[in-house]
Amino acid sequence: MPNVFTPTNAGILGLNNIFYMNAQHMDAWSLVIYDRWGKEMYSSTDPDKYWDGNTENGGKAPSGVYYYIITGTCQGNTYKKDGFVQLIR
């Protein structure tokens, strides 16, 4: 999992402009992003939709550190990953 991404600057190779995890072949998927005060900023259950640094209402999330929780199910096994990601604008 990346620990930093830059939605307004894709970098030399056009990478790092979304918070991305390869979720191919998942039967179920959930991504939830929280700000530093525990407010939910973004959530998705679509394995092809990743966080682009915007809130669910379309506003730009400010630069900072965010907490994520990813859960997925694949072939009857449930996986959970959580951690921190820094958004830099």
PEQUI-V111780 format. One record per backbone hydrogen bond with DSSP energy under -1.0 kcal/mol. NH is the residue of the N-H (numbers start at 0). CO is the residue of the C=O. If there is no record, write none. Layout:
# PEQUI-V111780
NH_CO + NH_CO
This chain:
# PEQUI-V111780
4_85 + 5_15 + 8_5 + 13_10 + 18_50 + 25_22 + 26_72 + 27_72 + 29_70 + 30_43 + 31_68 + 32_41 + 33_66 + 34_38 + 37_34 + 40_32 + 41_32 + 43_30 + 48_45 + 50_18 + 54_58 + 55_40 + 57_54 + 60_52 + 63_86 + 65_84 + 66_33 + 67_82 + 68_31 + 69_80 + 70_29 + 71_78 + 72_27 + 73_76 + 76_73 + 78_71 + 80_69 + 82_67 + 84_65 + 85_2 + 86_63 + 87_4
